[in-house]
């Protein structure tokens, strides 16, 4: 059985990615930290990471 809260999070995540694509006028790949498994790619992401909005 599917958790309704998880379904809502997935829908918002995809909607956010779609909105970014429309705003930027290009295709984007939106990832969470847990999705990055390649250690070399993760190191590069960590090196080039920039805070856009800080809570």
N, C-alpha and C positions, 0 to 999 in steps of 0.2 A: 504494500500500500504506500502511496506517495504522500509525503509530508507537504501539506498546502503551503506552509511557510517557505520551504525550500523551492517550491514551484514559483512562488512570488519573487524570490531572490533571483532565480535564473531568468525570469521574464524581465526584471528590472535591469539585470546585467546586460542582456541582449539589447534591450531598448536603449540603454546608455551607449553601447557600442554603435548602434545604428544612428543615434543622434550625433555622436562624434564624427561619424563618416559624413553625414550631411553637412555639419558645420565646417569641417575641414576640406570637404570636396574630394576626398580620397579614401581608399580602403584602409582600414586599420585592423590590427590584431590586438585585442584587449586581453591581457593576461593577469592572473593573480600570481602571487609569489609561489603558491603551491603547484601551479601549472608548469613552472620552470624546473626541469629536472637535469638538464645538461649543465654540469658545473662550470664549463667555460663560458657558456651563454649567460648563466647566472652571475658570474664574476663581472662580465662586461655590463650587464644591466645594473648591477650594484655600483660599478664605477661611474656610470654615466647618469645615474638617477638624479632627478631634480624634484624638489618639493614644489608643487604647484599651489596647493591650498593646505594650510596646516590648521588643524582644529584647536 
